[in-house]
Structure formats: structure tokens, C-alpha cells
Amino acid sequence: MKASQRLLVKKSVNPANFNKGGLEKTLSAFSLTMMGVGAIVGSGIFITPGIIAAKYAGPAAMLSFVIAAVVCSLAALCYAEFSSTIPLAGSAYTYVYTVFGEFLAWILGWSLISEYLFAVSSVAVSWSSYFQNLMSGFGLKLPTFLTAAAGTAGVSGAGFNLIAFVVVLAVSLLLVGGLQESTRVNSIMVIVKILVIVLFIGVAIFFVKPANYHPFMPHGVSGLVKGASLAFYAYIGFDAVSTASEEVKNPKRNMPIGIVGSLVVASILYVAMAAVLVGVVHYSKLNVGDPVAYALAVIHQNWAARIVSLGAVVGMTTVLIVMLYGGTRLLFAISRDGLLPKVFRTVSPHTKVPVKSTWIFGIIASVFAAVIPLDKIAELVNIGTLFAFAMVSIGVVFLRRHETLQQINSSFKVPFYPVLPVVSFLACIYLMLNLQAFTWHMFGIWLVIGIVIYFAYSYRHSRIRAGLRVKESKS
């Protein structure tokens, strides 16, 4: 076999092995939906609608979220078909390994590691800020050098964000206790978060002024589209749901429900929040760090502002749970294929959880969150996600042509095939091309590191390639 063919060797999928991965099947459609909402609806719902309205779309911010939801739903449908056809851990990495081959799967898997790792770290830093604001209301405050990383504005010398460090380790501890316990806590927090959002809408809707909706699109269609580009990133995170497919009861039915259902619920919440927010306060005044709290202050409902801060903290906690979970299951899948050391695929016989993988991933993310400023660790999240969306979207075309997978009875098929997957692929590529040059530079450096690791370790330890060498030696 030629070297180029070895790089593109594909992972064979045997339906008989779908229930033999070592992970316990405990998740229902409701659990998956709560995971998706937990990942998508974080602190961004209390911040993003105001920024989009003030800078780009004006009162039409609600439509920006609708457009973003439509674009994101295209990728979600592609994920749903893959996850119901191949219910294995690893999400997009496993799907690409099956239809495109090992090297591209490693590149994508390495990109997703950055997405989950930096997403957890950046959310932990934001969680720390909101938690400090919440505690300051009770007169409690930690020294600055223990609440901000070195390099953060106003922090000189060494800094260590102790709160961010501790919260990631706390979530890691929750996850190693078992998936059923983790999803139960996540579901409770998601419900609390939704109730807080409904509270804001229920209180603020009585102070809506129709005059604030005029002009509806002050910056025209271009502002609407730019707002949609920013709103798109508020939805990233639903792909973490697909990493759970190996631990789902009846994945052919429940995976599509969980992925699409979480996106629908999150979209309704974002659109409703934006619609009420711009109705209460004129869009030009919403370019602030806490537009929801600001709106409550304008209408003299300060009692609700502290509840909203609590909702933001709870919201970010659910994001931490789901993204940390997704990262550990990704490492588990890559390690099971031999591309990473076997320590990442060791499953506890008691909790059926990859404990070592969870702690390693959690410790690295906690250190990043503690010592690196937020603006430096958030850059890689978006591009890694869009790359995964693009590969999964175009991968559906190859999935339908896969001889073995054609025989698997998938419960969900992407409608309007092949137009919809191709449109989704092009939309994701377009958004990638509009990212900042700095993001591309950082992405390039991350990929170079990944390629070095692949040829130094993964290429030689690949379990699929080892099987090929055995076959070739016998022939």
C-alpha cells in the first residue's frame, strides 16, 4: 500500500460493535436535549443580543438570531444523520475517520480538541468574573492577583485566576462521579437557567416601547448579516451532544431528537430575549458588558438583576459540564483508535467513565483558565467548530455512498439531499474565511503541532494500520 493510501485508510464500521465500546448507555432524548441547551445557552444569551443590536442589526437583532439558527440547523441535520447511523463516541472525528480516512480525521480531531479545551478555559474565566460580581453584592471580594491571569488589564506581575481554576476541577470531579449523576445536575441547572430567562422576559415585556423598534434595520441588510455571523457563534456547542452517541439509549431515535431539539429550544430563547431587550431599551444604548442587567436598571427592576447574574453563573456551569464532557469523550475515541496513548481510553469499571482522561483534560483546561487572559484563549474555539461543521456537512454526501453504511438502517436522513449538505458546507467555509487573520495564524500553529504529534506517535500506533500490517505480512 502506498504511503498516501496509508494516510487515508478508513475506519471500518461494524454495527455489531455499537454496543461494545465500554461506555454505559444511560442517556435519553430529554437528557440529550438538556445537554444541548446547556452547551448553547450560556452567558452569551445575557450579552450577545445587546451587542448585536447596538453594533450591527439594531432592533432586527432577533432576525439575526433566526438567520444564524437556520444556518446552524443545516449542520445540525447533518450531525443528526451521522450520529444515528454511527452511534460511536468521537462525534465529527469518528464520522470523518469513516468516510475520509485517518489523516483528515486526526486533523479534525486535533482541531476539536482545541475547541473543547479552549471553550472550557474561556468559559471558566467568564464564570469567574460573573461569580465575583455576584459575591461583591454580599461584600465578598478576593485579591486581584487571585482572580485574573497575568497579562489581564490592571494585573501586573504574576496572576492566577483561582476561581476559574477551581470551578473546572469541580466540574471534572462531578463528571468522574458518573454520567447519570452529571446529566441530572446539568438538567436541573438548565431548567433553572430557562426559568431565569423566562423571568426576565416576563418582567421586561410590560416595559416594551414600540417606538424602540424604529428604525427596524438601521444598518440595512449588511448589518443584519453581520449580526447573524456573530449570532452564529452563540449556537456552537450543540455538536458536543453528538459525542454522547455511544452512551445513548436507542441512539437512532434519540440522537436526532437531542440535536435538533436543543437547537430549537435555544433558538426560541435567543430570539425572545433579543426581541424583548431591544423593545425595552433603545438599541443604541445596549453596547455594554451586561445589557440585560442594564435594561433591568433602566426599568427600575434592580431586584431581578441579581437573579439574572445567578442565571448567568448557572448557565456557564452547564456549558462547562457539556464541553468538558465532550472533550473527554473525544480523547477517549481518538485513544481507542491508537492515535493517542491508552491512558485516555481507560474506563472505570464502577462508573463506566474515562476517569483518567477526564482528570487530564480538566487539569490542563483549569491551568489554561488560571494563567492565560480570556482574549488569548478564545480565538481557537470558532474556527475549530466551523471546520468540524464543514467536514460533517460534506461528509454526508460520502456517507450515502459508503457501501457498508448504506446497509445500516438510519432513522434520520438529511432532507433535500444533496443540496442541503453542500449548502451547509459552503456556508461554514464562508464564515471561516471571514474570521480574523490572527485566528488563522493560531489555527495554523495548532495544526502544525498536531501534524508533528501524528507522525511522531499516532501514525506508528494506529490500531487500524497495525491490522493492515498484519494482513500484509500474511499475504
Phi, psi and omega in degrees: 000134181292157181300320180296324178290326178296323180293332185253019177299135186260153179277124178282144182243120179246111182306335180294340182264002184297333182254017185238030184274350180095346179267145184276137180271104184232349190269138177256177178297322178296315179300318180295317179298318178295324176297315181296313178296322178297325180281323186277315185266090177248216180294340183301330182291339178268355185235309188303315181303321179292318180295315180298317180295315185288321188265330191232298195259347184066211179301341179284009179305326179300324178287329176300320178291327177295314180299314179299321180295322179295314180298316181293327181294332177299312178294324181298321179295322178293319176299320183297319179294315180298312186293330178278340178271320181236081182282068180236152178297154177115345176054228186301327179302311181295320181297314181292323177302323183286321187256337183243339178110172191294313186297314178295325177295319178296316179302315180292316179299319178295323177295320180290329175301318178295321180301307183291318183296311182283333175294314178299315182296314183292320179294324178297321178295316178295320178302318179299317181295313180295321180295320177296319178296321180294318181290329180297335177293341178255012178079016181255133181207131177270158176301148184302320184290351176256003182232003180214145180285158175298137182100347176286145181305130179089358180245118179253149179072207182285139177224150181214113182281088186298320182296315179298319179300313185290320185293324178294318178294324179295318178293323177299318178298320178298317183292322180289345178287345179132145184292322182298317178294319181296315181292329178294314177297317180299316181298318179299314181295322179297318179297318177300316180298316179296320179296322178295318179296316178297324177299312179301312182297317181295325179282313189284334186298336180282354180248012179291134177247116181307330181297335180290347179272004181239134353288144186289320179234077185297334181250017175070194182295324181299319177295322178298316181292318178298321176297322178295324179297319178288321181295331180304319183290343175290338184267346182296140183133337180294337179296338178297334179298322183292341177290345183270001191302330181284346182249021184253135172285130181052063184298330181299328178266314191281329181297309177301321179297315182295316183291306183290320181298317180295324179292321180295313180299314180297320181297317179299318181294316180296314181295317180295317179299314181296318182297317181287319183300312182286343176280333181277317183236139178300136187306329183293345183257007187262005179279066180229165184290336181224069186300327181291314177297322178297316180297320178294325177292322180299321182266012175059043175243053186297335180300330182277341184297319180292326177294321178296320177299319176297319178298322179295319178296314178297319180299316180289332177295319178294325176297316179300316181300310186288317182289323176293320176300312181299319180296319181291323179289329175294313178300321178301313182294316180295319179294323180297333176275358177089002184276348173227158181306151187294346179300332183283345182252007178287123183251134178294130179293342183269310184263350183058036181238140174288083190297311183298318178299318181297315181291320179297312180297317182295319180294316179298314181296322181293322178293317177301315181296327185281329190243347183249131180301151185304316185293345180268338185256354182268352189292326188274352185295310187295314186290325177295321179293313181297322177299317178295315178303315182297315183293321179292321181298308181287336179295334179300324179299317180283331177298317181294337182264356183288123187300313182290316185289339177296335183275349179276130182277090178282140182277349183226134177233137177297127179288162177055039177288141000265008185298312185298313177299322181292317178298318178299317179300312181295322179296319179293318178297319179300316180293325177297318182293342180266004177283160183295152179300323180300321179297318178295321179297314179296320179297318179298316179297317179298320180293321178299317177300318179296319180295320177300315179297321182299310183283336179279329184229303191299317184300321183278338184253005180301127181290326178292317179293326177298321176296322178295321180295324178295316180297318182293325180291332180277338183275000000 
